[in-house]
Amino acid sequence: MRFAIIAALALPLAAQTSRPSDTISTSAGPVKITPVMHASLLLQGGGKNIYLDPAQGSFDGLPPADFILITDIHGDHMSQAMIDKIKQPSTVIWGPKAVADQIHAEPIANGETKKWGDWTVEAVAAYNIKRGPSAGKFYHDKGRGNGYVLTYGGKRFYFSGDTEAIPEMLALKNIDVAFVCMNLPFTMTPEEAAEAVRTFHPAIVYPYHYRGTDLNAFTGALKGSNIEVRVREWYPK
């Protein structure tokens, strides 16, 4: 009877921690990708837990962070409260200077490349070139935010952060897996995102940061491109 009670009590936890995830093979072993919400996700590889923009969604049942990367200062990318939930004393946090000015993080600038363990981290520019709240103003100024390219086991993972189809994105090479934003008025239309993806041509693309966007427009625009589009649930009910 005691074991039956323990098993029954364990069921809600098992359900809670069972989240849809994908696995990417690399020469250093598998990398597991778990969407959390909007721009927040978990990467796991080599026994390490890496979070990108842990700002929205539930982190209940997920492991503590070894490494956190923040792309921008906006509340859907940076949340001290959420960081506090997943960090431990040894957690390393990197972000652009604008982030480091607000939270305890090591700065990494556009164009800079650093090593963290077996991972190589390249900070890529992320900014608007035409959209903003008023004439002459942009939602995301050049130099403030980062996208990232993470390389592990010979595979390159790109995370766009908040950006439009800027030259730095279009110039990306040899991207195996890309996470690309699309939502108005702040970043891109799905058609613009698809055109950018066709240009730098990753093997796999995940639309993320897409609240309110018609993803059919994105997937439709990439038909015949030989790019695998993976649509996942970034907005749990």
C-alpha positions as CSV (number, residue, x, y, z in Angstrom):
1,M,0.0,0.0,0.0
2,R,2.8,2.4,0.9
3,F,4.4,1.9,-2.5
4,A,1.1,2.5,-4.2
5,I,0.7,5.8,-2.4
6,I,4.3,6.9,-3.3
7,A,3.6,6.0,-7.0
8,A,0.4,7.9,-7.0
9,L,2.1,11.0,-5.5
10,A,4.8,10.7,-8.1
11,L,2.4,10.9,-11.0
12,P,1.7,14.7,-11.0
13,L,5.5,15.4,-10.8
14,A,6.1,13.0,-13.8
15,A,3.4,14.7,-15.8
16,Q,4.8,18.1,-14.9
17,T,8.3,17.3,-15.9
18,S,7.3,15.5,-19.1
19,R,7.7,18.3,-21.7
20,P,8.0,17.9,-25.4
21,S,11.6,18.1,-26.6
22,D,13.8,17.4,-29.6
23,T,17.3,15.9,-29.8
24,I,20.0,17.0,-32.2
25,S,22.9,14.6,-32.8
26,T,26.5,16.1,-32.6
27,S,29.9,14.6,-32.5
28,A,30.1,15.3,-28.8
29,G,26.8,13.7,-28.0
30,P,23.1,14.6,-28.2
31,V,21.8,18.1,-27.5
32,K,18.3,18.2,-26.1
33,I,16.1,21.2,-26.9
34,T,13.1,21.9,-24.6
35,P,10.9,24.9,-25.5
36,V,9.6,26.7,-22.4
37,M,7.7,29.8,-23.7
38,H,8.1,32.6,-26.2
39,A,11.9,33.2,-26.3
40,S,12.7,30.9,-23.3
41,L,14.2,27.5,-23.9
42,L,16.5,24.9,-22.4
43,L,19.5,23.3,-24.1
44,Q,21.1,20.2,-22.6
45,G,24.3,18.7,-23.8
46,G,27.4,17.2,-22.2
47,G,25.7,17.1,-18.8
48,K,25.1,20.9,-18.8
49,N,21.9,22.9,-18.7
50,I,21.9,26.0,-20.7
51,Y,18.9,28.5,-20.7
52,L,18.2,31.1,-23.3
53,D,16.2,34.1,-22.1
54,P,14.5,32.5,-19.1
55,A,11.8,35.1,-18.7
56,Q,8.4,33.6,-19.4
57,G,6.6,30.4,-18.7
58,S,6.9,27.8,-16.0
59,F,10.3,26.4,-15.0
60,D,8.8,23.9,-12.5
61,G,10.4,20.5,-12.8
62,L,13.3,21.8,-15.0
63,P,16.9,21.4,-13.8
64,P,19.0,24.3,-12.4
65,A,21.0,26.3,-14.8
66,D,24.7,25.9,-15.4
67,F,24.8,28.7,-18.0
68,I,22.3,31.4,-18.9
69,L,22.4,33.6,-22.0
70,I,20.2,36.8,-22.2
71,T,19.6,38.6,-25.5
72,D,18.0,41.9,-24.4
73,I,16.6,44.0,-21.6
74,H,12.9,43.7,-22.4
75,G,10.8,41.8,-20.0
76,D,10.1,38.9,-22.3
77,H,13.8,38.2,-22.5
78,M,15.2,39.2,-19.1
79,S,13.6,38.6,-15.7
80,Q,15.6,38.6,-12.5
81,A,12.8,36.7,-10.8
82,M,12.9,33.9,-13.3
83,I,16.7,33.8,-13.2
84,D,16.6,33.5,-9.4
85,K,14.4,30.4,-9.7
86,I,16.8,28.4,-11.9
87,K,20.3,29.7,-10.9
88,Q,22.6,28.1,-8.5
89,P,25.8,29.6,-6.9
90,S,27.9,28.3,-9.8
91,T,25.6,29.5,-12.6
92,V,27.4,31.6,-15.3
93,I,25.3,34.4,-16.9
94,W,26.2,36.3,-20.0
95,G,24.4,39.0,-21.9
96,P,25.0,42.3,-23.8
97,K,26.2,45.3,-21.8
98,A,22.7,46.7,-21.5
99,V,21.8,43.5,-19.7
100,A,24.9,43.5,-17.6
101,D,24.2,47.0,-16.5
102,Q,20.9,45.8,-14.9
103,I,21.6,42.3,-13.6
104,H,24.7,40.4,-12.5
105,A,26.0,39.1,-15.8
106,E,29.2,39.0,-17.7
107,P,29.0,41.3,-20.8
108,I,29.5,39.9,-24.3
109,A,29.3,42.3,-27.2
110,N,28.1,42.0,-30.8
111,G,30.7,40.2,-32.8
112,E,32.5,38.8,-29.8
113,T,33.3,35.1,-29.5
114,K,33.9,33.3,-26.1
115,K,34.3,29.8,-24.9
116,W,32.2,28.3,-22.1
117,G,33.3,24.7,-21.4
118,D,32.8,22.7,-24.6
119,W,30.6,25.4,-26.1
120,T,31.7,28.3,-28.3
121,V,29.4,31.3,-28.1
122,E,29.3,34.0,-30.8
123,A,27.3,37.1,-30.1
124,V,25.5,38.3,-33.2
125,A,23.9,41.7,-33.7
126,A,20.1,41.9,-33.2
127,Y,18.2,45.1,-34.0
128,N,15.5,46.8,-36.0
129,I,16.2,48.6,-39.3
130,K,12.7,50.0,-40.0
131,R,10.3,49.3,-37.1
132,G,9.9,51.4,-34.0
133,P,7.4,53.2,-31.8
134,S,7.7,56.5,-33.6
135,A,9.6,58.2,-36.5
136,G,13.4,57.9,-36.0
137,K,13.0,55.5,-33.0
138,F,13.5,51.7,-33.1
139,Y,12.2,49.0,-30.8
140,H,15.6,47.5,-30.6
141,D,18.6,49.8,-31.2
142,K,21.7,48.5,-32.9
143,G,24.4,47.3,-30.4
144,R,22.0,46.9,-27.5
145,G,20.9,43.3,-28.0
146,N,22.5,40.0,-29.0
147,G,21.6,37.0,-31.0
148,Y,23.8,34.0,-30.4
149,V,25.5,31.2,-32.3
150,L,26.4,28.3,-30.1
151,T,28.7,25.7,-31.4
152,Y,28.9,22.2,-29.8
153,G,30.2,19.0,-31.2
154,G,30.5,20.5,-34.7
155,K,26.9,21.7,-34.8
156,R,25.9,25.4,-34.9
157,F,22.8,26.6,-33.2
158,Y,21.5,30.2,-33.9
159,F,19.1,32.1,-31.7
160,S,18.0,35.3,-33.3
161,G,16.8,37.3,-30.2
162,D,14.7,40.4,-31.2
163,T,15.7,41.4,-34.7
164,E,14.7,42.1,-38.2
165,A,16.3,40.6,-41.3
166,I,19.6,42.4,-40.7
167,P,22.8,42.0,-42.8
168,E,24.5,40.1,-39.8
169,M,21.7,37.5,-39.9
170,L,21.8,37.1,-43.7
171,A,25.5,36.6,-43.6
172,L,25.4,33.6,-41.3
173,K,27.1,30.5,-42.5
174,N,26.8,26.8,-41.8
175,I,23.9,27.0,-39.3
176,D,22.5,23.6,-38.5
177,V,19.6,24.7,-36.3
178,A,18.1,28.2,-36.2
179,F,15.5,29.7,-33.9
180,V,14.0,32.8,-35.6
181,C,11.7,35.4,-34.2
182,M,8.6,36.8,-36.0
183,N,6.0,39.0,-34.4
184,L,4.7,42.5,-35.2
185,P,5.2,45.3,-34.6
186,F,8.5,44.4,-32.8
187,T,10.5,42.2,-35.2
188,M,9.5,40.7,-38.6
189,T,6.5,39.4,-40.5
190,P,6.6,35.6,-41.1
191,E,7.2,36.3,-44.8
192,E,10.3,38.5,-44.0
193,A,11.6,35.8,-41.6
194,A,11.2,33.1,-44.2
195,E,13.0,35.2,-46.8
196,A,15.9,35.7,-44.3
197,V,16.0,32.0,-43.5
198,R,16.1,31.1,-47.2
199,T,19.2,33.4,-47.5
200,F,21.3,31.9,-44.7
201,H,19.8,28.5,-45.2
202,P,20.0,26.5,-41.9
203,A,19.3,22.8,-42.1
204,I,16.5,23.1,-39.5
205,V,14.5,26.2,-38.4
206,Y,12.3,26.6,-35.4
207,P,9.9,29.6,-35.4
208,Y,9.9,31.0,-31.9
209,H,9.0,34.3,-30.3
210,Y,6.0,34.3,-32.6
211,R,3.1,35.3,-30.4
212,G,0.1,36.4,-32.6
213,T,1.8,35.3,-35.9
214,D,0.3,33.1,-38.6
215,L,2.9,30.3,-38.8
216,N,1.3,28.9,-41.9
217,A,2.7,32.0,-43.8
218,F,6.2,31.1,-42.6
219,T,6.0,27.4,-43.3
220,G,4.3,28.0,-46.7
221,A,7.1,30.5,-47.7
222,L,9.7,27.9,-47.1
223,K,8.2,25.1,-49.1
224,G,10.7,23.7,-51.6
225,S,13.6,25.3,-49.8
226,N,15.0,22.0,-48.5
227,I,15.0,23.6,-45.0
228,E,13.2,21.5,-42.3
229,V,10.7,23.6,-40.5
230,R,9.9,22.4,-37.0
231,V,6.8,24.0,-35.4
232,R,6.6,23.5,-31.7
233,E,4.3,24.7,-28.9
234,W,5.8,27.8,-27.4
235,Y,2.6,29.1,-25.8
236,P,1.3,26.3,-23.5
237,K,-2.4,26.5,-22.8
